[in-house]
């Protein structure tokens, strides 16, 4: 190093430090975006489930139950549409869940009809 000049080695060390800094920040941004994407995906799944229903099969002497798609008392990804839910409620061996009240909105005309 002569006359206050910075050596090539020092320049490259500084460059490596800067690139590491940039990489850390880019990796953090990727993590944030992945988290946001996963959150949005879960939100969309939940919104879809809320527009559907599911049937908890009968066990022993219990009655089968109709749940809203988002009800946490019975976890299943086997969803049914509105028409199938209306038909299920008409069946004598299927009762609505007392917690999520899946019959709400099923007794009148279909929304948008």
Secondary structure by P-SEA (a helix, b strand, c coil): cccccccaaaaaaaaaaaaaaaaaaaaaaaaaaaaaaaaaaaaaaaaaaaaccccccccccccbbbbccccccccccccccaaaaaaaaaccccccccccccccccccccccc
